[in-house]
Amino acid sequence: MRNRFGALLKGLLRCVPCQCAMVPTHTTRDEKRRYRYYVCCSAQKRGWHTCPSKSIPAGEIERYVMDQIRDIGKDPALVRETLARAVIRIDEERAALEAERWGLERDVGRWNDEIRTSLVVVNNGQNGTSLRRLADLQERLRIAEQRGTEIQHRLAALDQERLTEEEVAGALGSFDSVWNALSPREQARIVHLLVERVDYDGGRSTIAITFHPSGLKALAAEQCQHTLEKRA
């Protein structure tokens, strides 16, 4: 799983106890052998004694993550669990976006009422503070409209990210057929496409992987393309 162009889990691995990133590093011995690790950023700054995770060999945790990805596709129960987690994440994000949109609509209504009041004041020749407030309210409405559009687009994207058991199984079940044909740089891209984060707790010796639902769909699409190219 070694990657000449960078660690597979760079930007993905986090230390759970310290709630911070774990970054790749390496040491060399005898000017020949190179040993790769991921180290907790907090432990680097505050001292090794402050963190139960400290560091972990890069090859060890990279192999674990890749084995988990392969194993999910082979186990129907793990497929269902992965699907359930993906659905929960989508539903949580949708609920947060809906709440934000509701709040924006409430604010927009209040700001429009205030604009109408300010316009009356301005039209009566009392322009000073009212003009400044009117400009502020109009800018707030512009930003709210822009954010509302972003929310609408993201909600539509979330609908496209919903998965079925067949899609999860298809994306991960034949993972090796795509993985083995990729260069190290492409392998790193696939890992970042699939995985949102990897949480490592050295104190409890636990590793948790959170997947990108959209990444599973993208992987399935790449597998289809790879199959078509082999047949051509």
N, CA, C and O of each residue as an XYZ file, in Angstrom:
928
protein
N       0.801     -1.209      0.000
C       0.000      0.000      0.000
C       0.844      1.274      0.000
O       0.300      2.372      0.114
N       2.170      1.140     -0.127
C       3.002      2.326     -0.098
C       2.779      3.148     -1.354
O       2.534      2.615     -2.436
N       2.870      4.440     -1.185
C       2.547      5.356     -2.254
C       3.713      6.304     -2.463
O       4.005      7.128     -1.596
N       4.379      6.199     -3.598
C       5.559      7.029     -3.839
C       5.228      8.507     -3.838
O       6.102      9.333     -3.572
N       3.988      8.858     -4.129
C       3.619     10.255     -4.275
C       2.976     10.838     -3.024
O       2.513     11.979     -3.045
N       2.939     10.078     -1.940
C       2.338     10.596     -0.715
C       1.558      9.516      0.002
O       1.098      8.555     -0.614
N       1.412      9.676      1.297
C       0.709      8.691      2.113
C      -0.756      8.596      1.704
O      -1.395      9.609      1.419
N      -1.283      7.376      1.675
C      -2.670      7.157      1.250
C      -3.670      7.878      2.145
O      -4.711      8.333      1.671
N      -3.361      7.985      3.432
C      -4.329      8.549      4.369
C      -4.016      9.991      4.741
O      -4.576     10.515      5.704
N      -3.138     10.632      3.997
C      -2.823     12.038      4.263
C      -4.077     12.892      4.131
O      -4.764     12.848      3.111
N      -4.369     13.663      5.163
C      -5.559     14.501      5.157
C      -6.823     13.794      5.607
O      -7.865     14.432      5.760
N      -6.750     12.485      5.823
C      -7.922     11.703      6.228
C      -7.840     11.218      7.668
O      -8.864     11.082      8.338
N      -6.634     10.958      8.147
C      -6.449     10.315      9.445
C      -6.482     11.340     10.569
O      -5.812     12.371     10.513
N      -7.293     11.029     11.610
C      -7.424     11.925     12.747
C      -7.218     11.167     14.052
O      -7.592     10.002     14.182
N      -6.613     11.860     15.016
C      -6.435     11.321     16.365
C      -7.695     11.633     17.165
O      -8.025     12.800     17.374
N      -8.395     10.603     17.611
C      -9.661     10.795     18.332
C      -9.460     11.482     19.680
O     -10.173     12.446     19.959
N      -8.528     11.043     20.535
C      -8.390     11.687     21.846
C      -8.043     13.173     21.759
O      -8.518     13.969     22.569
N      -7.217     13.549     20.778
C      -6.778     14.943     20.667
C      -7.629     15.761     19.696
O      -7.491     16.982     19.623
N      -8.513     15.085     18.948
C      -9.362     15.765     17.967
C      -8.537     16.614     17.008
O      -8.826     17.792     16.799
N      -7.511     16.005     16.429
C      -6.668     16.732     15.489
C      -6.149     15.763     14.435
O      -6.338     14.551     14.542
N      -5.501     16.306     13.429
C      -4.993     15.487     12.336
C      -3.775     14.678     12.770
O      -3.041     15.045     13.687
N      -3.593     13.555     12.064
C      -2.357     12.790     12.164
C      -1.676     12.902     10.803
O      -2.273     12.589      9.773
N      -0.433     13.348     10.806
C       0.245     13.676      9.555
C       1.359     12.664      9.265
O       1.942     12.089     10.184
N       1.645     12.456      7.980
C       2.694     11.488      7.617
C       4.087     12.036      7.883
O       4.346     13.226      7.704
N       4.961     11.168      8.304
C       6.371     11.496      8.482
C       7.166     10.224      8.276
O       6.587      9.164      8.042
N       8.487     10.313      8.361
C       9.289      9.106      8.183
C      10.643      9.274      8.869
O      11.090     10.387      9.144
N      11.273      8.143      9.132
C      12.638      8.121      9.635
C      13.447      7.182      8.754
O      12.893      6.303      8.094
N      14.741      7.371      8.748
C      15.617      6.486      7.981
C      16.676      5.891      8.898
O      17.141      6.524      9.846
N      17.033      4.670      8.587
C      18.072      3.980      9.347
C      19.129      3.457      8.383
O      18.814      2.940      7.311
N      20.364      3.599      8.776
C      21.490      3.143      7.967
C      21.493      3.802      6.589
O      22.087      3.294      5.638
N      20.806      4.961      6.506
C      20.740      5.732      5.259
C      20.138      4.931      4.108
O      20.301      5.288      2.942
N      19.453      3.865      4.439
C      18.864      3.023      3.393
C      17.394      2.730      3.654
O      16.544      2.955      2.793
N      17.104      2.233      4.834
C      15.741      1.800      5.132
C      14.906      2.994      5.590
O      15.326      3.781      6.438
N      13.731      3.105      5.015
C      12.841      4.228      5.308
C      11.595      3.695      6.003
O      10.936      2.785      5.500
N      11.278      4.266      7.157
C      10.113      3.846      7.939
C       9.099      4.988      7.969
O       9.402      6.108      8.379
N       7.901      4.669      7.527
C       6.848      5.699      7.452
C       5.909      5.581      8.646
O       5.620      4.483      9.121
N       5.434      6.744      9.125
C       4.516      6.795     10.257
C       3.476      7.894     10.015
O       3.656      8.782      9.181
N       2.392      7.800     10.772
C       1.484      8.936     10.943
C       1.603      9.352     12.408
O       1.534      8.513     13.306
N       1.779     10.638     12.640
C       1.945     11.126     14.014
C       0.879     12.167     14.332
O       0.454     12.924     13.459
N       0.455     12.193     15.586
C      -0.551     13.143     16.054
C       0.069     14.545     16.112
O       1.126     14.731     16.713
N      -0.584     15.521     15.492
C      -0.082     16.897     15.489
C       0.003     17.463     16.903
O       0.946     18.182     17.232
N      -0.982     17.138     17.736
C      -0.976     17.638     19.108
C       0.193     17.056     19.892
O       0.844     17.768     20.657
N       0.462     15.766     19.707
C       1.576     15.136     20.411
C       2.907     15.746     19.997
O       3.815     15.893     20.815
N       3.014     16.102     18.716
C       4.234     16.750     18.240
C       4.470     18.084     18.940
O       5.606     18.433     19.263
N       3.390     18.825     19.172
C       3.517     20.174     19.730
C       3.557     20.179     21.253
O       4.299     20.952     21.860
N       2.738     19.295     21.878
C       2.567     19.354     23.328
C       3.325     18.262     24.070
O       3.404     18.288     25.298
N       3.879     17.310     23.342
C       4.629     16.235     23.985
C       3.929     14.894     23.846
O       2.700     14.822     23.868
N       4.718     13.826     23.702
C       4.156     12.491     23.492
C       3.300     12.039     24.667
O       2.350     11.279     24.478
N       3.618     12.489     25.870
C       2.886     12.044     27.055
C       1.448     12.544     27.078
O       0.632     12.024     27.839
N       1.118     13.542     26.261
C      -0.227     14.127     26.277
C      -1.215     13.351     25.417
O      -2.417     13.611     25.478
N      -0.731     12.397     24.612
C      -1.598     11.740     23.628
C      -1.466     10.224     23.704
O      -0.349      9.709     23.644
N      -2.573      9.495     23.833
C      -2.513      8.026     23.853
C      -2.276      7.415     22.472
O      -1.869      6.259     22.363
N      -2.532      8.196     21.418
C      -2.327      7.674     20.065
C      -0.874      7.816     19.622
O      -0.279      6.873     19.101
N      -0.323      8.981     19.831
C       1.064      9.319     19.496
C       1.355      9.111     18.006
O       1.304     10.060     17.224
N       1.663      7.863     17.613
C       1.975      7.577     16.214
C       1.578      6.145     15.901
O       1.348      5.329     16.794
N       1.505      5.862     14.597
C       1.197      4.511     14.148
C       1.928      4.281     12.828
O       1.983      5.184     11.992
N       2.493      3.083     12.624
C       3.168      2.804     11.354
C       2.220      2.994     10.175
O       1.092      2.503     10.187
N       2.687      3.707      9.164
C       1.834      4.032      8.029
C       1.356      2.781      7.301
O       0.171      2.658      6.988
N       2.266      1.858      7.031
C       1.870      0.656      6.303
C       0.819     -0.139      7.034
O      -0.075     -0.717      6.416
N       0.922     -0.172      8.357
C      -0.021     -0.948      9.162
C      -1.437     -0.415      9.043
O      -2.371     -1.176      8.788
N      -1.603      0.897      9.228
C      -2.968      1.437      9.202
C      -3.491      1.538      7.773
O      -4.697      1.418      7.554
N      -2.614      1.754      6.801
C      -3.068      1.783      5.412
C      -3.570      0.403      4.984
O      -4.596      0.296      4.312
N      -2.850     -0.650      5.370
C      -3.312     -2.004      5.048
C      -4.646     -2.299      5.714
O      -5.526     -2.916      5.115
N      -4.791     -1.852      6.964
C      -6.043     -2.093      7.681
C      -7.215     -1.441      6.950
O      -8.253     -2.069      6.738
N      -7.041     -0.184      6.570
C      -8.123      0.537      5.889
C      -8.471     -0.151      4.571
O      -9.648     -0.335      4.261
N      -7.460     -0.531      3.796
C      -7.731     -1.176      2.519
C      -8.394     -2.538      2.718
O      -9.285     -2.903      1.952
N      -7.979     -3.286      3.725
C      -8.610     -4.578      4.008
C     -10.075     -4.395      4.396
O     -10.926     -5.199      4.015
N     -10.366     -3.337      5.156
C     -11.748     -3.080      5.544
C     -12.600     -2.762      4.329
O     -13.741     -3.212      4.229
N     -12.050     -1.990      3.411
C     -12.796     -1.659      2.193
C     -13.110     -2.933      1.416
O     -14.230     -3.115      0.938
N     -12.120     -3.813      1.290
C     -12.342     -5.070      0.570
C     -13.363     -5.957      1.290
O     -14.249     -6.534      0.659
N     -13.231     -6.060      2.619
C     -14.085     -6.962      3.390
C     -15.554     -6.535      3.354
O     -16.448     -7.381      3.369
N     -15.801     -5.232      3.307
C     -17.190     -4.755      3.281
C     -17.924     -5.340      2.080
O     -19.062     -5.793      2.201
N     -17.274     -5.328      0.929
C     -17.928     -5.821     -0.278
C     -18.201     -7.308     -0.251
O     -19.032     -7.791     -1.021
N     -17.525     -8.051      0.616
C     -17.693     -9.497      0.676
C     -18.709     -9.944      1.718
O     -19.097    -11.112      1.744
N     -19.139     -9.029      2.570
C     -20.013     -9.383      3.695
C     -21.323     -8.608      3.591
O     -21.320     -7.391      3.778
N     -22.451     -9.275      3.299
C     -23.736     -8.572      3.169
C     -24.098     -7.752      4.402
O     -24.687     -6.677      4.287
N     -23.744     -8.263      5.588
C     -24.059     -7.518      6.806
C     -23.286     -6.211      6.858
O     -23.831     -5.184      7.262
N     -22.002     -6.239      6.446
C     -21.210     -5.014      6.422
C     -21.697     -4.058      5.339
O     -21.640     -2.840      5.511
N     -22.173     -4.603      4.234
C     -22.758     -3.755      3.186
C     -23.951     -2.992      3.750
O     -24.084     -1.786      3.544
N     -24.819     -3.715      4.466
C     -25.998     -3.065      5.042
C     -25.607     -2.024      6.090
O     -26.223     -0.962      6.183
N     -24.567     -2.343      6.884
C     -24.119     -1.396      7.909
C     -23.537     -0.139      7.266
O     -23.805      0.976      7.713
N     -22.745     -0.328      6.222
C     -22.178      0.814      5.507
C     -23.269      1.665      4.894
O     -23.211      2.894      4.941
N     -24.275      1.004      4.311
C     -25.396      1.720      3.719
C     -26.152      2.500      4.791
O     -26.522      3.655      4.580
N     -26.380      1.867      5.939
C     -27.113      2.536      7.020
C     -26.371      3.775      7.502
O     -26.987      4.811      7.756
N     -25.053      3.674      7.630
C     -24.270      4.823      8.068
C     -24.333      5.945      7.035
O     -24.429      7.121      7.387
N     -24.279      5.568      5.758
C     -24.351      6.571      4.698
C     -25.698      7.289      4.720
O     -25.765      8.505      4.541
N     -26.762      6.535      4.940
C     -28.102      7.124      4.994
C     -28.219      8.085      6.171
O     -28.795      9.165      6.038
N     -27.671      7.696      7.329
C     -27.712      8.557      8.508
C     -26.995      9.874      8.231
O     -27.499     10.944      8.576
N     -25.815      9.797      7.606
C     -25.060     11.007      7.315
C     -25.825     11.919      6.360
O     -25.860     13.135      6.550
N     -26.434     11.332      5.341
C     -27.201     12.129      4.385
C     -28.391     12.783      5.074
O     -28.665     13.964      4.863
N     -29.101     12.011      5.901
C     -30.279     12.553      6.590
C     -29.899     13.660      7.567
O     -30.617     14.650      7.702
N     -28.756     13.487      8.255
C     -28.308     14.517      9.192
C     -27.960     15.807      8.457
O     -28.325     16.898      8.894
N     -27.248     15.673      7.335
C     -26.890     16.869      6.570
C     -28.129     17.527      5.989
O     -28.238     18.753      5.980
N     -29.071     16.711      5.500
C     -30.309     17.275      4.958
C     -31.083     18.037      6.029
O     -31.587     19.130      5.770
N     -31.180     17.467      7.232
C     -31.910     18.136      8.315
C     -31.253     19.468      8.672
O     -31.940     20.461      8.912
N     -29.915     19.484      8.705
C     -29.208     20.728      9.033
C     -29.432     21.783      7.953
O     -29.624     22.959      8.261
N     -29.406     21.362      6.691
C     -29.630     22.298      5.592
C     -31.053     22.827      5.587
O     -31.277     24.012      5.341
N     -32.020     21.951      5.857
C     -33.417     22.381      5.911
C     -33.626     23.393      7.033
O     -34.340     24.381      6.864
N     -32.997     23.140      8.180
C     -33.111     24.076      9.302
C     -32.487     25.416      8.943
O     -33.040     26.468      9.267
N     -31.330     25.383      8.269
C     -30.687     26.632      7.857
C     -31.555     27.384      6.853
O     -31.681     28.606      6.920
N     -32.153     26.640      5.919
C     -33.016     27.285      4.928
C     -34.229     27.924      5.593
O     -34.635     29.027      5.226
N     -34.806     27.230      6.571
C     -35.946     27.792      7.292
C     -35.538     29.081      8.009
O     -36.279     30.064      8.000
N     -34.357     29.068      8.626
C     -33.876     30.261      9.308
C     -33.649     31.412      8.345
O     -33.959     32.560      8.665
N     -33.109     31.116      7.161
C     -32.912     32.156      6.160
C     -34.239     32.754      5.710
O     -34.361     33.972      5.577
N     -35.232     31.900      5.476
C     -36.538     32.392      5.042
C     -37.158     33.297      6.104
O     -37.783     34.307      5.781
N     -36.981     32.931      7.361
C     -37.492     33.759      8.450
C     -36.788     35.114      8.477
O     -37.427     36.156      8.624
N     -35.458     35.085      8.333
C     -34.688     36.335      8.347
C     -35.036     37.208      7.148
O     -35.168     38.425      7.280
N     -35.187     36.588      5.972
C     -35.520     37.347      4.764
C     -36.861     38.050      4.932
O     -37.007     39.210      4.546
N     -37.838     37.357      5.504
C     -39.132     37.991      5.743
C     -39.008     39.193      6.675
O     -39.615     40.237      6.437
N     -38.227     39.040      7.728
C     -38.034     40.130      8.686
C     -37.298     41.296      8.047
O     -37.644     42.455      8.274
N     -36.278     40.986      7.243
C     -35.508     42.045      6.598
C     -36.343     42.795      5.557
O     -36.214     44.010      5.413
N     -37.200     42.064      4.830
C     -38.069     42.729      3.850
C     -39.032     43.693      4.533
O     -39.304     44.780      4.023
N     -39.547     43.281      5.700
C     -40.409     44.185      6.459
C     -39.654     45.440      6.870
O     -40.187     46.547      6.797
N     -38.418     45.263      7.299
C     -37.621     46.407      7.737
C     -37.260     47.297      6.555
O     -37.186     48.517      6.699
N     -37.033     46.693      5.378
C     -36.737     47.479      4.182
C     -37.909     48.375      3.825
O     -37.725     49.547      3.498
N     -39.120     47.822      3.888
C     -40.301     48.623      3.577
C     -40.423     49.806      4.530
O     -40.777     50.911      4.120
N     -40.127     49.564      5.810
C     -40.178     50.639      6.792
C     -39.109     51.687      6.498
O     -39.375     52.887      6.567
N     -37.893     51.230      6.168
C     -36.800     52.154      5.873
C     -37.081     52.983      4.636
O     -36.722     54.159      4.584
N     -37.727     52.378      3.624
C     -38.048     53.120      2.413
C     -39.029     54.251      2.696
O     -38.927     55.333      2.119
N     -39.972     53.994      3.580
C     -40.915     55.046      3.959
C     -40.182     56.220      4.594
O     -40.460     57.382      4.297
N     -39.237     55.890      5.477
C     -38.463     56.938      6.151
C     -37.625     57.719      5.146
O     -37.573     58.948      5.197
N     -36.961     56.994      4.218
C     -36.134     57.653      3.216
C     -36.966     58.548      2.313
O     -36.569     59.669      1.994
N     -38.121     58.046      1.904
C     -38.990     58.831      1.025
C     -39.516     60.084      1.692
O     -39.901     61.040      1.019
N     -39.534     60.078      3.023
C     -39.977     61.260      3.765
C     -38.830     62.230      4.018
O     -38.984     63.219      4.734
N     -37.687     61.935      3.426
C     -36.564     62.850      3.517
C     -35.654     62.643      4.706
O     -34.718     63.417      4.907
N     -35.907     61.616      5.499
C     -35.057     61.351      6.663
C     -34.065     60.235      6.266
O     -34.251     59.066      6.603
N     -33.007     60.642      5.538
C     -32.208     59.609      4.898
C     -31.027     59.113      5.716
O     -30.799     57.907      5.614
N     -30.289     59.778      6.454
C     -29.090     59.406      7.197
C     -28.943     57.938      7.559
O     -28.465     57.132      6.761
N     -29.361     57.601      8.779
C     -29.221     56.241      9.293
C     -30.030     55.254      8.476
O     -29.586     54.124      8.271
N     -31.195     55.643      8.008
C     -32.064     54.742      7.264
C     -31.421     54.294      5.958
O     -31.567     53.139      5.559
N     -30.706     55.205      5.286
C     -30.042     54.829      4.038
C     -28.950     53.789      4.291
O     -28.805     52.827      3.538
N     -28.183     54.002      5.368
C     -27.137     53.041      5.691
C     -27.727     51.687      6.062
O     -27.217     50.640      5.664
N     -28.807     51.726      6.827
C     -29.454     50.484      7.212
C     -30.070     49.797      6.005
O     -30.049     48.569      5.924
N     -30.613     50.554      5.070
C     -31.213     49.991      3.869
C     -30.158     49.271      3.033
O     -30.398     48.178      2.520
N     -28.997     49.892      2.904
C     -27.917     49.265      2.152
C     -27.466     47.973      2.836
O     -27.182     46.980      2.166
N     -27.401     47.986      4.163
C     -27.011     46.791      4.909
C     -28.023     45.664      4.717
O     -27.648     44.508      4.524
N     -29.288     46.007      4.770
C     -30.327     44.990      4.610
C     -30.323     44.397      3.210
O     -30.511     43.192      3.039
N     -30.109     45.240      2.214
C     -30.061     44.737      0.843
C     -28.875     43.795      0.634
O     -28.987     42.809     -0.094
N     -27.729     44.099      1.277
C     -26.581     43.210      1.184
C     -26.874     41.882      1.880
O     -26.492     40.820      1.387
N     -27.545     41.943      3.012
C     -27.910     40.708      3.708
C     -28.838     39.852      2.857
O     -28.704     38.629      2.824
N     -29.774     40.493      2.173
C     -30.687     39.751      1.299
C     -29.926     39.098      0.148
O     -30.227     37.970     -0.239
N     -28.943     39.807     -0.395
C     -28.145     39.238     -1.486
C     -27.395     37.992     -1.029
O     -27.381     36.973     -1.719
N     -26.774     38.090      0.143
C     -26.020     36.950      0.678
C     -26.962     35.788      0.999
O     -26.638     34.628      0.744
N     -28.134     36.112      1.561
C     -29.110     35.071      1.902
C     -29.611     34.362      0.647
O     -29.789     33.144      0.646
N     -29.837     35.122     -0.417
C     -30.292     34.523     -1.673
C     -29.221     33.601     -2.245
O     -29.522     32.513     -2.737
N     -27.973     34.044     -2.175
C     -26.872     33.223     -2.662
C     -26.754     31.934     -1.857
O     -26.574     30.854     -2.420
N     -26.856     32.055     -0.537
C     -26.768     30.869      0.307
C     -27.965     29.955      0.084
O     -27.821     28.733      0.108
N     -29.137     30.529     -0.131
C     -30.322     29.719     -0.402
C     -30.159     28.884     -1.658
O     -30.597     27.735     -1.708
N     -29.528     29.463     -2.678
C     -29.266     28.725     -3.916
C     -28.281     27.588     -3.667
O     -28.450     26.484     -4.186
N     -27.251     27.864     -2.868
C     -26.275     26.832     -2.536
C     -26.937     25.677     -1.791
O     -26.651     24.509     -2.055
N     -27.824     26.016     -0.860
C     -28.519     24.981     -0.096
C     -29.380     24.131     -1.015
O     -29.412     22.907     -0.884
N     -30.079     24.775     -1.947
C     -30.946     24.048     -2.862
C     -30.140     23.079     -3.719
O     -30.560     21.943     -3.943
N     -28.995     23.525     -4.192
C     -28.146     22.663     -5.012
C     -27.606     21.486     -4.196
O     -27.543     20.359     -4.686
N     -27.222     21.758     -2.955
C     -26.688     20.685     -2.116
C     -27.770     19.668     -1.769
O     -27.493     18.470     -1.728
N     -28.995     20.121     -1.520
C     -30.095     19.205     -1.239
C     -30.354     18.303     -2.441
O     -30.618     17.111     -2.286
N     -30.278     18.878     -3.636
C     -30.473     18.077     -4.845
C     -29.344     17.049     -4.986
O     -29.580     15.910     -5.388
N     -28.108     17.467     -4.649
C     -26.971     16.544     -4.737
C     -27.122     15.407     -3.742
O     -26.778     14.267     -4.053
N     -27.631     15.697     -2.552
C     -27.819     14.656     -1.541
C     -28.786     13.586     -2.031
O     -28.601     12.401     -1.752
N     -29.816     14.004     -2.760
C     -30.759     13.025     -3.307
C     -30.042     12.071     -4.264
O     -30.368     10.886     -4.326
N     -29.064     12.592     -5.009
C     -28.321     11.760     -5.948
C     -27.331     10.838     -5.243
O     -26.907      9.829     -5.807
N     -26.961     11.188     -3.997
C     -25.966     10.396     -3.266
C     -26.582      9.194     -2.555
O     -25.854      8.347     -2.037
N     -27.895      9.109     -2.523
C     -28.515      7.961     -1.857
C     -28.159      6.674     -2.579
O     -28.170      6.606     -3.808
N     -27.842      5.655     -1.789
C     -27.343      4.396     -2.320
C     -28.312      3.258     -2.072
O     -29.195      3.342     -1.218
N     -28.129      2.194     -2.835
C     -28.822      0.937     -2.579
C     -27.777     -0.091     -2.147
O     -26.578      0.112     -2.338
N     -28.240     -1.190     -1.568
C     -27.313     -2.257     -1.187
C     -26.554     -2.769     -2.409
O     -25.373     -3.104     -2.323
N     -27.247     -2.825     -3.548
C     -26.599     -3.317     -4.763
C     -25.465     -2.398     -5.187
O     -24.426     -2.869     -5.649
N     -25.653     -1.079     -5.034
C     -24.602     -0.137     -5.417
C     -23.397     -0.242     -4.491
O     -22.254     -0.204     -4.947
N     -23.653     -0.374     -3.179
C     -22.551     -0.510     -2.233
C     -21.784     -1.800     -2.507
O     -20.555     -1.800     -2.574
N     -22.520     -2.895     -2.663
C     -21.879     -4.184     -2.915
C     -21.127     -4.166     -4.234
O     -20.032     -4.719     -4.335
N     -21.708     -3.535     -5.242
C     -21.056     -3.477     -6.546
C     -19.794     -2.646     -6.520
O     -18.804     -2.987     -7.168
N     -19.825     -1.540     -5.763
C     -18.657     -0.652     -5.704
C     -17.504     -1.300     -4.958
O     -16.347     -1.139     -5.347
N     -17.805     -2.035     -3.886
C     -16.747     -2.580     -3.036
C     -16.459     -4.053     -3.293
O     -15.374     -4.539     -2.978
N     -17.427     -4.764     -3.865
C     -17.252     -6.199     -4.057
C     -16.149     -6.538     -5.042
O     -15.434     -7.523     -4.858
N     -16.003     -5.735     -6.084
C     -14.950     -5.992     -7.082
C     -13.901     -4.899     -7.030
O     -13.352     -4.498     -8.057
N     -13.627     -4.420     -5.822
C     -12.701     -3.309     -5.618
C     -11.331     -3.589     -6.219
O     -10.735     -2.710     -6.842
N     -10.825     -4.810     -6.038
C      -9.476     -5.130     -6.496
C      -9.329     -5.014     -8.007
O      -8.243     -4.716     -8.506
N     -10.410     -5.247     -8.734
C     -10.308     -5.202    -10.198
C      -9.923     -3.816    -10.684
O      -9.253     -3.679    -11.708
N     -10.342     -2.789     -9.956
C      -9.956     -1.420    -10.300
C      -8.647     -1.059     -9.622
O      -7.754     -0.490    -10.252
N      -8.527     -1.389     -8.331
C      -7.371     -0.978     -7.528
C      -6.052     -1.445     -8.137
O      -5.106     -0.664     -8.240
N      -5.983     -2.704     -8.538
C      -4.726     -3.263     -9.013
C      -4.280     -2.683    -10.357
O      -3.121     -2.827    -10.746
N      -5.199     -2.032    -11.058
C      -4.857     -1.452    -12.353
C      -4.423      0.009    -12.231
O      -4.090      0.640    -13.234
N      -4.425      0.549    -11.013
C      -4.134      1.966    -10.820
C      -2.690      2.217    -10.444
O      -2.029      1.363     -9.854
N      -2.211      3.395    -10.789
C      -0.892      3.847    -10.346
C      -0.996      4.275     -8.881
O      -2.105      4.485     -8.389
N       0.135      4.411     -8.167
C       0.082      4.874     -6.769
C      -0.652      6.196     -6.609
O      -1.409      6.367     -5.653
N      -0.444      7.135     -7.526
C      -1.149      8.419     -7.429
C      -2.650      8.227     -7.576
O      -3.430      8.838     -6.844
N      -3.061      7.381     -8.516
C      -4.486      7.117     -8.714
C      -5.078      6.371     -7.526
O      -6.235      6.597     -7.171
N      -4.294      5.479     -6.902
C      -4.768      4.780     -5.714
C      -5.072      5.765     -4.592
O      -6.082      5.632     -3.900
N      -4.192      6.757     -4.411
C      -4.435      7.781     -3.395
C      -5.709      8.551     -3.715
O      -6.476      8.887     -2.813
N      -5.938      8.833     -5.000
C      -7.162      9.549     -5.402
C      -8.405      8.734     -5.075
O      -9.402      9.278     -4.598
N      -8.347      7.423     -5.331
C      -9.495      6.562     -5.053
C      -9.794      6.525     -3.553
O     -10.956      6.577     -3.150
N      -8.747      6.437     -2.728
C      -8.955      6.414     -1.283
C      -9.648      7.693     -0.829
O     -10.573      7.645     -0.018
N      -9.205      8.838     -1.349
C      -9.823     10.114     -0.971
C     -11.225     10.247     -1.559
O     -12.066     10.959     -1.010
N     -11.472      9.575     -2.655
C     -12.819      9.571     -3.233
C     -13.775      8.780     -2.350
O     -14.922      9.178     -2.145
N     -13.288      7.655     -1.832
C     -14.129      6.757     -1.040
C     -14.282      7.182      0.410
O     -15.371      7.091      0.975
N     -13.191      7.646      1.016
C     -13.137      7.821      2.464
C     -13.183      9.299      2.834
O     -12.433     10.116      2.299
N     -14.070      9.620      3.751
C     -14.142     10.996      4.257
C     -13.123     11.222      5.365
O     -12.450     12.253      5.399
N     -13.012     10.251      6.273
C     -12.016     10.359      7.346
C     -11.796      8.982      7.972
O     -12.617      8.073      7.850
N     -10.657      8.872      8.643
C     -10.315      7.673      9.410
C      -9.971      8.143     10.817
O      -9.048      8.937     10.995
N     -10.700      7.664     11.811
C     -10.503      8.070     13.200
C      -9.735      6.986     13.947
O     -10.175      5.839     14.026
N      -8.578      7.362     14.495
C      -7.733      6.415     15.217
C      -7.641      6.815     16.680
O      -7.294      7.951     17.001
N      -7.956      5.869     17.570
C      -7.853      6.073     19.019
C      -6.814      5.099     19.544
O      -7.098      3.915     19.727
N      -5.607      5.600     19.785
C      -4.532      4.738     20.248
C      -4.762      4.195     21.637
O      -4.285      3.108     21.963
N      -5.495      4.941     22.474
C      -5.770      4.477     23.826
C      -6.666      3.266     23.844
O      -6.472      2.352     24.645
N      -7.651      3.256     22.959
C      -8.603      2.142     22.896
C      -8.279      1.159     21.777
O      -8.945      0.134     21.631
N      -7.264      1.472     20.997
C      -6.868      0.627     19.862
C      -8.037      0.405     18.903
O      -8.315     -0.725     18.500
N      -8.716      1.495     18.543
C      -9.846      1.411     17.619
C      -9.596      2.293     16.400
O      -8.938      3.331     16.476
N     -10.146      1.840     15.275
C     -10.076      2.587     14.021
C     -11.476      2.596     13.418
O     -12.096      1.543     13.263
N     -11.974      3.780     13.078
C     -13.298      3.902     12.467
C     -13.162      4.626     11.134
O     -12.473      5.641     11.031
N     -13.830      4.087     10.113
C     -13.752      4.646      8.766
C     -15.111      5.237      8.399
O     -16.137      4.571      8.539
N     -15.118      6.475      7.935
C     -16.338      7.116      7.459
C     -16.233      7.287      5.952
O     -15.282      7.892      5.457
N     -17.216      6.750      5.216
C     -17.176      6.782      3.760
C     -17.920      7.985      3.196
O     -18.846      8.508      3.816
N     -17.497      8.418      2.002
C     -18.248      9.386      1.202
C     -19.309      8.612      0.413
O     -18.939      7.788     -0.424
N     -20.606      8.835      0.637
C     -21.612      8.137     -0.167
C     -21.428      8.394     -1.663
O     -21.562      7.477     -2.472
N     -21.122      9.636     -2.029
C     -20.943      9.950     -3.450
C     -19.728      9.226     -4.007
O     -19.680      8.915     -5.197
N     -18.731      8.951     -3.143
C     -17.544      8.250     -3.592
C     -17.837      6.820     -3.996
O     -17.237      6.302     -4.937
N     -18.761      6.176     -3.285
C     -19.137      4.813     -3.634
C     -19.784      4.766     -5.011
O     -19.531      3.848     -5.791
N     -20.615      5.755     -5.307
C     -21.233      5.818     -6.628
C     -20.177      6.057     -7.705
O     -20.207      5.449     -8.775
N     -19.252      6.952     -7.398
C     -18.204      7.268     -8.371
C     -17.324      6.053     -8.640
O     -16.920      5.812     -9.777
N     -17.027      5.286     -7.589
C     -16.210      4.087     -7.764
C     -16.938      3.067     -8.631
O     -16.342      2.439     -9.506
N     -18.230      2.910     -8.375
C     -19.011      1.977     -9.191
C     -18.974      2.390    -10.657
O     -18.865      1.541    -11.542
N     -19.064      3.697    -10.915
C     -19.016      4.187    -12.291
C     -17.645      3.919    -12.912
O     -17.554      3.554    -14.084
N     -16.575      4.102    -12.126
C     -15.226      3.843    -12.647
C     -15.041      2.366    -12.955
O     -14.375      2.010    -13.928
N     -15.629      1.500    -12.126
C     -15.518      0.064    -12.371
C     -16.208     -0.321    -13.683
O     -15.712     -1.149    -14.447
N     -17.366      0.305    -13.921
C     -18.076      0.036    -15.181
C     -17.233      0.480    -16.365
O     -17.138     -0.226    -17.369
N     -16.614      1.665    -16.245
C     -15.772      2.171    -17.325
C     -14.567      1.267    -17.544
O     -14.176      0.991    -18.678
N     -13.985      0.812    -16.435
C     -12.812     -0.080    -16.526
C     -13.190     -1.392    -17.213
O     -12.415     -1.918    -18.012
N     -14.380     -1.922    -16.906
C     -14.841     -3.166    -17.528
C     -15.046     -2.970    -19.015
O     -14.676     -3.829    -19.815
N     -15.643     -1.825    -19.398
C     -15.876     -1.555    -20.815
C     -14.567     -1.421    -21.575
O     -14.456     -1.882    -22.711
N     -13.568     -0.789    -20.948
C     -12.280     -0.605    -21.624
C     -11.581     -1.957    -21.820
O     -10.908     -2.164    -22.829
N     -11.739     -2.873    -20.861
C     -11.123     -4.187    -20.999
C     -11.777     -4.981    -22.126
O     -11.120     -5.759    -22.818
N     -13.078     -4.772    -22.298
C     -13.800     -5.518    -23.325
C     -13.540     -4.973    -24.736
O     -13.638     -5.690    -25.732
N     -13.205     -3.680    -24.779
C     -13.005     -3.028    -26.088
C     -11.781     -3.572    -26.827
O     -11.481     -3.127    -27.935
